[in-house]
Amino acid sequence: MATIRHCVSEMARHRLRVMFVLSFLSLAACATVQRDARLPEVRTAVGDRISQNIAWNQNSEQDRRTEEAVRRLLQEELTASAAVQIALLNNRHLQASYERLGIAQADLVEAGLLQNPTFSLLVVTGSGGTITEGAIVQDFVSVLSMSARKKVGEAAAQGATLEVAGSVLDLAAEVQNQYYTVVGDAQALELARQVADSTEAAAELARRQRSAGNLSLRDQTMQQAFYAQTLLDVAQAEVRLQADREKLNRLMGLWGADTSWKAPARLPAIPETLPSLDKLEARAIAGRLDLAAAKKDAEAAAQALNLTRQFRYLGPLGIGVAYKREPDLGKFWGPTVELGIPIFNQRQADVARAEADFKRTQDRVAALAVDIRSQARESRARLVAASSVVHHYEAVLLPLQQTIVGETLKLYNGMLVGVYELLLAQQNQVQTARQYVAANKAFWLAWTDVERAIGAQVPMPRTSGGDAEQTEKAAAPPPADSTANHSSRHGDTKP
């Protein structure tokens, strides 16, 4: 009786072992790939650095809500923040980069799968009958190395996730940069048209004086040449604005009627004081996602090197069950082992390749860290310099030009200078205003470069409110027709 119970117990334990193995193989075989499994990590990394939302379009109801959000943003006056948000929701190149998350997740799932077992069957027939041989063999190297392969796959997947998040931040910075370029172009075009209006009045006045016999051909031709040059400047400014708008359209993924968005008439006022730029290098090293992704690549290369070294002498190792049936002797069952002998190939090349790849990733991390520190210092210096230039225009150059125009107008009213001196003073005033706009645009581009250097938004300090608008009004010349009226009133032309 005890022997029967012992046999039953052994059979039960055998069934449990078989069930466990089958369950393990079943779980490994049923692993599925969730394409957007790593998208929350991208959202977290992006959300920690910029206050914008991202969405992966996958032909769902969420896509329709995303399109509606883009339409609502386009109906309002476009701001820098809105332009960035539209691009993050609508840029097709960014949507394509999200597919890398699905590829990384698939590679990670594959790293945790066992290799399929192999089945062999041999049937030979002779004079003595038929001999049948069969075997099912599982490669156990894949079982032994599964943990290490999963570590390599996880590090590689994390690196890909950080790279995708970094591409989101790169797009946001590029859109913001291009937005400020477009608004600055529009503001510069407006001032170029003011210069054209002023030189047109001078050219018309010169024509009338030439017709009346009060001006030489040389002087009239000079005024006509000034006017022709300003027309060319206006045409070039229009082309520049159109080209920069189209680049911003591409970044935002817009076409058709959606490209008719409206932007503000002027750049925002610069902050009265710059934000604290202390420890900018440390902030950049800690916050840049491309550096974090490079470190993950180095980690994956280190894991791959360890895996290669650990199993370099272990060739194919197959363990399974063999079956044989002979006509006279009957059926036979038993274990079978297949073992590769590392005589000719000891994976020297694989080890050398893995070592070189690991060294490459280490050098890339070190080089990128040096570049990031330099970019942080450079962007900070450019921002400080740009801020000083803008404040110099506001505090010194623009007020001086305004004073010169005012004093010239007094002399003109007293008939102490001619109309062309007044027009020249006005043109110089507008040219200074154009340079001020260019300096203002350079400041915001430098601001964007600082944010790109540290990989995060920089908190905006208090601005000077309407100072920029008042400065622009002060820089604007009087209407062109007022000069003509002055010239007529003081008898510079004949009726």
Summary of the structure (lengths in Angstrom):
residues: 495
radius of gyration: 37.6
end to end distance: 138.2
largest distance: 139.6
contacts: 1485
relative contact order: 0.11
helix: 69%
strand: 8%
